[in-house]
Amino acid sequence: MAKLIPEVNSWYQDVEEDEIFEVVAVDDQEGYIEVQYISGEIGEFDMETWREMLIITAQPPEDWRAPFEISDDEDVFPGGAFNVSNWDDPHANIDSEAFPSLDDF
């Protein structure tokens, strides 16, 4: 039935189950296809099952963040960029109260 060759990072719809998923891995040697559904759940098909399924290509979901539970309110990087100035000095983050003998420094 399925004439489509599974491609990693491509979206498909299982017409019979009415589920949309993305192919995240294909192992030709072992003969399996790993997919991730919109809900975030991971699934796996063997090649024979894939060929028997009624599958069509699908558009990626509008909200790709849904499976990761990321909302618009969460600003992953405040200010839009990393501040790496403190990464150059690993001692800048040491709490002197955790080491009483460091109070003198």
C-alpha positions, 0 to 999 in steps of 0.5 A: 500500500505505502509507496512512499519511501520514508525520509528522515525529517519528513511528515506523513499521515497514517490515513487509517489511524488519522495520525500525523507523525515525523520520521526521525530515523530509518535503519535500513540494515535492521529494517525499522522506521522510528517516528514521533507523533504530534503528541511527542510519543515515539513509535516504530514500524518495521519496513513490512508494516510501513509498506502495508500502511495507507500513508500520505505526505503531510504538512508539518504542524503549525505549532512544532513546539507542542510535543515539547510543551514550550509556550510562547510565554517561555523566552528560552534566551532572554534578550535574544542572545547568550551572554558568554562573558562569564564563561571565560572566568569559572571562578566568578560563580563560586559562592564564597560562603560555601568555602569559609576559607575563601573569605579572605580572597 
